[in-house]
Structures are given as structure tokens and as C-alpha cells.
Amino acid sequence: MGIKNDNSQQRRVSGAYVTSTISITLVLFTLGFLGMLLLHAQNLSDYILEHIGFEIIMTNQVKEAEILQLKKTLDAAPFVKSTEYITKEEATKRLTDLLGEEFTGFLGDEDNPLLPSIDVRFRAAWANSDSIAKIEQQVMANPKVKEVYYQKSMVHLINHNLSNITLALMAFSLLLFVIALALINNTIRLSVFSKRFVIRSMQLVGATENFIRKPFLMLGIAQGILCAVLASLMLYGIMETLLNQIPELSVLTGPLTRLNLYLSILFTGILITAVSTYFSVSKFLHMKSDQFYG
């Protein structure tokens, strides 16, 4: 009879461990998937912002050496992502491609009204209305610059929309993290609950609280690592599938970004399972005997 009870207890404990492992893995996968969305959203935001810039129109009397010197100065500036020097001839070619040969065919080299320019793209941190306005003032202080052109309303609209999307994602992420924390904590409590009689037996033979906690903590940490690895493998499979189907996504992610995501999942899994296990075991260590059957 005693052997049957022991086997039944062992099956319940094993079943609780498997169930908690699956539950924690799914929760970590959900957190990791949201983290992947946030990282891609941030990378997409930076990608869009770094395509914001302005066109510096030079005066007609400026020498090419002076334009190249200005371009070199801009390239060294911390707010510049890239620059491109557009000659009169290149500007004419682009206008011809856009409007047609018949529209620009009358332009000659000597009477070409188009001016040389420098196309500037900013780094994401500086691609906002206030920063661009300050940069514009600095550039316009150069007497060789005739005009700085960019669509101010579009810059404002892009920044406004990206800010709203980021705030919404951050709020949703925080809510999901709190829910995930509660789910993992409850899952581990149920797992420890199935071993409450083991805890009581160890107490009865005189084991200290730290001695009792240690194997549970080690098992919790190992479970956290296992669940994090499983969740990361699931995310890896999804990412590889998406990249195969949509190769353009490669500009939004990279090996380092994904490695940081997997490490974050691992750290989260270890931290949450260790903390939850610690407090769950502590609860049963201080529980009265009549509560063990409640």
C-alpha cells in the first residue's frame, strides 16, 4: 500500500514539474515574442528616422572644392548618418528620369538652372523637428549655402506617430510582463505545493531552512534555463521562417540583436523562477501542519 502511495505521489510530482515547465516555456515564449516585436519596432523606427534629412542647395558661384569640404565637415558631425554630393549634371539626370527628356531637353550646360546640392541623412537620435531646426541654422550660416530644404510637416508627423506607437507598445509590454510574472509565480507555487510533504519531512528531521531551500532553488534555476532554451528555440524557428519568407526583414534585425533577445529570455527565466521558488518554499516552510491538507 505504501509503495503504491509513493508511486502515486511521484507521478503527481513529475506531472506537476512537466506541467509547470510547459507553462513557463509558453509564458517566456510570449514575452520573447513581444520583445522581438519591440526590438523590430525600434529598429524600424530608427530605419525610418535615419531616412529623414534635408537637401542643402548651394549657390551658383560655389566651387566644387568648397562643396566637398562642406561635405567632409558634415560627415564628421555626430548627427549625420550619411551625405551625398549631387552635381548639376546629376540633378539634371534625375529630373530627366522623373519628368521626361522632352521636359528638360532645352536645358544646356551653361544655362542649367539647377544647382549643386548635398543630400544629408541624420542619425535617429537627431531626426526630430527641434534638432533639425538647429542644424539648419548652423548650415545656413555658411555663405556658400543658398537654401536648406526639407518637409517640416512630414518630419513632425513621422516623429509624432512613432512616439505614439512606441508608448502603446511599452504599455502593452509592461502589462504582459506583470501577467507573465503572476502566471509563472502561480505555476511554481503549484509545483512546490505538490512537494509540501517533502518539505515537512525535511523539517521534522531537523533540516535548516537554507538546506531545504537549496535543492528547490537549484531545481527552479535549472527549470528556468530549460524553459528559456525551449522558448528561444521556438523563437529562432519563427524568425528563420519569417526571414526565409520575407528577406527584407533582415535590415531590421541581426545576429547581435537576436543574441541579446535570447540572453534576455534566459536571464528572465532564471530570475523569475529563482525568486518565485524562493518565496514559494518559504511560504510552506512557515505553514502550520493543519494547512498542508487545505
N, C-alpha and C positions, 0 to 999 in steps of 0.2 A: 504493500500500500504506500509505504514511504517512498519507494523508488518511483512509483507512478506519479506521486505528487511532485517529486523532484524533477522528473521529466517534463511534467506539465508546466512547472514553474520555469524551467529552462527554455521551453518553447515560447512561453509568453515573453520572457526577457529577450530572446532572439527576435521574435516578431516585432517587439517594440523598437528594437535597435534598427531593424530593416526599415520599418515604417518611418521612424524619425530621420533616417538617412535619406530616404526618398523625398520626404517633406522638406528637409533643409536644402537638399540639392535643387529642388524646384524653386524654392524661395531665392536662393543665391543666383540661380539662372535668371530669374525675373529681375533681380537687382542688377545683374551683369548686363542683361539686355537693355535695361533702361540706361545704364552707364554708357553702353555702346552708342545708344541714340544721342545721349548728351554730348559725348565726345565728337560724334559725327556732326551734330548740330553746331558745336563750337568751331569745328574745322570748316564747316560750310559757311558759317558766319565770317570767319577770317578770310576764306577764299573770296567771298563776295566783297568784303570791305577792302581787300587788297587789290581789287579791280576798280576801286574808286580812285580818281585822281583828277588832275587838270592839265590843260594844254597851255603851255607858255608860248605866246606868239611874240616873236622877236621883231625888232624894227627892220626896215628895209636896208638901212645902212650898215647893219652889223656884219662883222667879218666872221667867217666860219671858225677861225681860231678862237674867237671870243665865245661863240656858241658852245664849242667843245669844252672850253674852260668852265663855263657855267654848268654844263652837264656833269663834268668831273666833280665840281663842288657839290652839286645836288646828290650825286651818287655816294658821296662821303657823309651826307647828312643822315642822322639816325632815323628820321621819319620817312625816308624814301626807300621803297621796295625795289623799284627799277625805273629807268628812264630810257627814252628812245628819241634820237635826233631825227627829225623829219625835214629833209631838204625841200626846196621849192619844187624840184623835179618829182620827188616822191609824193608831195602833196598834190601835184598836178595829176600824176598817175592814179592816185587813189580817187580823186574827183572824177577822172575819166571813167574808171571802173564803176563808180557809183551812178553817174549821170549819163554816161554815154559819150562816144567820141564826137558826135555832132554838136554836143553842147560845149565842149572845151577845145574843139579843134581850132578855133580862132585865136587861141592864146599862143603867143610867141614867147621865146626865152626872154627877150628884152622887155616885153610888155606884160609879163606874167604878174598878175596882181596878188597871187598867193605868196605868203611869207613863210620863211623857215620857222620851225617851232620845235619845242621839246615836250614830249608826252611823258608825264610823271605819274607813277603809281605809288600810293602810300602804303606803309605798314598798317596793319589792322588797328593798332592802338591809337594811331593818329588820323584815322579815316572818319572823322566826325566834323560837324559844321564848325565848331569853335576852333579846333586845331587847324583846319584847312584855311579858315579866315585869317589866322595869324601868319600862317605860312605864305598866304597870298600877299599880305602886306610886306613881308620880307623880300619876296621875289620882285614885287612891283617897285621896290626901292632901287633896283638896278635900272639905270637909264637906257640900257640896251633892250629892255623888255617893253613891248608895246601894250600887251594885254594878257590877262590870265583868264582863261575860260573854263568853266565847269557848271554843271546843272545843280544849283544850290538846293532847289526844292527836292530833287531826286535823292541827294545825299541825306537830307533831313528825313525823308520818308523811309529810306533804307535803314538808317540807324534807329528810327522810332519803331519800325516793325520788328527788327531783330531784337531790340530790348524787350518788347512785349512777349515775343516768343520765348526768349531766354528766361524771363521771370516766370512764365507759365510752366515751363519745363522744370525749373528749380523747385517751384511749389509742389508740383506733382511728384517729383523725386523725393522730396522731404516726407510727404505723406506716405508714399510707398515704403520708404525706409522704416518709418515708425511702425507701419503694419507688418512689415517683414520681421522686424525686431520682436514684435509681440508674438508672431506666429512661431518663430524659432524658439523663443523662450518657453512658450506653452508646450511645444513639441518635446523639448528637452526635459521639461518638468514631468511630462507623462512618461518619458523614458526612465527617468530616475525613480519615479513613483513605482514602477514595476520592480525596482530593486530595493524598495524601502526595507524589506525584511532582512536583506543582506546587510544594510546599514545598521539596523537594530542589533543583529547578531554580532557585528564587529564591536559595537558599543558595549555589549554585555560581556565580552571577553577582555574589555579594558583598553581597546584601541583609542588613541588620541584623535581629535577632530582632524588635524592635519594629515595624520596617517590614513584616515578614512577618505578624506577628500582627494588625496594624491592620485590613486588609480582612476577615480572618476574623472578628474581633470585631464589626465593623460589620455583616457579614452575619448573624452569630449574634444580635445585638441586633434587627436587622430581622426575623429569623425568629421571635424571641421575641415581638415586638409582633404580628406577623401571627397567630401561633398563639393568643395571648391574645385578640385580637379575634374570631377564629373561635370559640374556646371560649366567650367572653362572649355571642356571638350565639346559640349553641346553648342556653346557659342562659337567655337572655332569652326565647327561643321556648318553652322548657319552663315558665318562670314565668308567661308570659302565658296559656298553655294551662291551667295549674292554676288561675290566678285566674279565668279565664272559667268553668271547671267548678265551682270551689269559691270563691265570692266571700268567704266567711268568712275565708279566709286573709289578706285584706287587713289585718286587725287585727294580724297578726304580722310584716308587712313594710311597707316604704315606699320611696319613691324614693331617699332618702338611704342607706338600708341597702343597697339593690341597687347603688347607685353605688359605695359603699365596697367591695362584693364585687368588682365589675368592676375597680376600680382595684387591688385586691389581686392579682387574677389577672394583670393587666398587669405589676405590679411583680415578681411571682413569675416570670413568663415571661421578662422581661428579665434578672433576676438569675441565674436558673439557666442560661439559655442562654449568657450572657456568661461566667460563671465556668467552666462546662463547656468552652466553646470555648477559653478561655484556657489551661486545663490540658491539653486535648487537643492543641492546636497546640504547646504547649511540649514535650509528650512526643515528637512527631515531629521537632521541631527538634533534639533531643538524641539521636535514634535513629541508630544506625550503619547504613551503607548496606546491609549484608547482611540487616538486619532488615526492610527495606522489602518484601522478597519473601516474608516469613514468613507 
